[in-house]
Amino acid sequence: MRSRIPILIGIILLPYCAAAQSSSLRFPQRLEAGTAFSTPSSGSGSGTLYVVGPGGVLRREIQLGDSIAFGAGDFPNAGHYTAILAAASSTQSSQFDVVPSKPARVSFLAKPSRLPVNRSQGISGVGYIFDRFGNLTLDPQPVSFALSDGSGRTQTQTTSSHHGVAWVRMNSAAKAGPATFQASVGNVREKRVVQQVPGDPCSIRITAHASGNRVVLQTDPIRDCSGNAVPDGTIVSFTETYLGSQSTVDVPIKRDVARTELPSRNGAVISVASGIVMGNEIHWKGGL
Amino acid sequence: MKRGTLLALFIALATVAMVIAGMLWPDVTGSGVPNAQAKLMGSATSPQGAVNNLLQLIARRDWQSAYSSLANKSEFSESEFTRDLIGNYGSLRTYATLDGFDIHPLRASSEAAQIRARLRWASVVGTFDDSRDLRVVRDGDRWQVEWPLVKEARVPPQVIPVNYLRWDVIYRGAEDDWGAQDVEAPHVRIVAMHPIDRAGGVVIMGEILNEDVVPAFVTVKATLLDTHGAALASEDSFDKISHILLPKQVSPFRIDFPNLSLSQIDSVRMQPFSTLVPASADPVIGIESQTLHPVPDSSLTGQLVNQSGQIVNVAHVIGTFYDHSGQIIWVADEYPSRALLPDSPVPFQIPLPADVSSKVGSYRVIASTFSSSRFQ
């Protein structure tokens, strides 16, 4: 409802605009949001000035002939404005544009926030450039994107914004860990953290030894194909098959290895897998 | 008129014959529905009556009277008897009620009888059966039941060191800039799906993999579409799935659509959903001695072994059954009624339809657990 008020006032003031085509009220044709300025008026007596813009309507009682001063906060919203000075003797009007001021903020969308290592073009960064009043800066601006991983290696790309938006795609690093993704326009910077996580295990190898009537199974440290340790908590499935019966256990990796115990059965076949990756098999000769 | 009279006469004679047959050769098996208002027979004058009385007392949770009526109460205490029936450590039995029972005499003499009692317990996750072979002995003019106590495992007081692994999550705050990304939902993938016609309905079965490095709460939604692409029905996986999946963990799922057939369906739209949730990597449950039994008792049996120090109050066992080509042909589950204590095996039995049992080439079993106030 609130946003309709300027439109309604604009409609009401349209006849005045039409009648005031020949009158002159000299506003700058183009000014930056947040700029203080003044403009002269002509005539005598008092009048009412209306300035209708995208964010609202400004109404001010003025003395004709005096200059009209506007503060820095009077026109914060970019867009097209119409000024109408209504007096008893005449009506004057002017039109002008308020454009965004210099970039003051970057809203930075970095996706995904977590992805596997070595993923080509896997990270996307989109920057929306705003001035200090939240106007989208439509003029092309050079935007720098930098992705720095834990080893200090940095990928950089600079691109120009189109209609206030700039975007890039980048590769995830080979080394797992948090990477800092930064977008900057001039001295305005915004940072996001992208977690680069290990991929699937490259191989899984288990060893076994007897412990009473149980067989203790343990994997070697599990790493992905780039050498990163597969995160703790990743499930490793052990399966023991023996004479048509089987025993299974899903074990989380702790401190790089998965460890468990199963019944010790002579001749049992023990296998291991994690997700879609299979490991080695053991033909157990010990046990009962 | 004449035919009607003959029919009436035949029905009357048949009824009289059946009444006489029932009196001469009574059905010695029986079933009971616990009734709080039912009067007990007092001193049981038959083995069946004694068992019936005992089970009615158990249904009323009148442990003291039930214990007092036993012939072998000197062999165990009342608390041991109660613990046998309702479990311990907040297990499924603790919150279950006896919903009904069947009794089947196995053999009888003038001094003793053997009766098989099948107790049906109702719990929040459905009913479960507890079958006991009861010996009933004569004591003068009355019969008393000898209760076959199943002693629940006890774990001696001890400290079990555990390398505890847990994920906690900090979500995006209300004050954050709209561009600030929230924590990413876990990446999950449906790795198998198989629809079948069964029992007058459609059953969608499959497997879902958490391919991320964080735990996920998962559900699967299936929508059946007709030839015009219109939705015929839509259902979520509910109980035949392990909702919490740790990294690289796979869960089966089964979604039932009653009163539909595959001939009505053109395609199925599958939608996996995942949410990042705090979770714990413990407890670890070993599923040992899994054995497939053919008909007539077609089922998969095994033992759950809690390899952690934490007591598991309720466990959920889900079995995925594959044919010889590796296709999923059935997903079934069971909730063992007893709590899982550290290193104390608890048996489970997943029933299998007879027609499925003969086709099973391989199977895979997973267990999810509930401990105190936390789902795992």
Interface residues (C-beta under 8 A of the other chain):
Chain A: V106 S107 F108 L109 A110 K111 P112 S113 R114 Y128 E190 R192 V197 P198 D200 P231 D232 G233 T234 I235 V236 G244 S245 Q246 S247 T248 V249 D250 V251 P252 K254 R255 T260 E261 L262 P263 S274 G275 I276
Chain B: N163 L165 W167 D177 W178 G179 A180 Q181 D182 V183 E184 V191 L209 E211 D212 V213 V214 P215 L246 P247 K248 Q249 V250 A281 D282 V284 I285 G286 I287 E288 S289 Q290 T291 L292 G302 Q307 R364 V365 I366
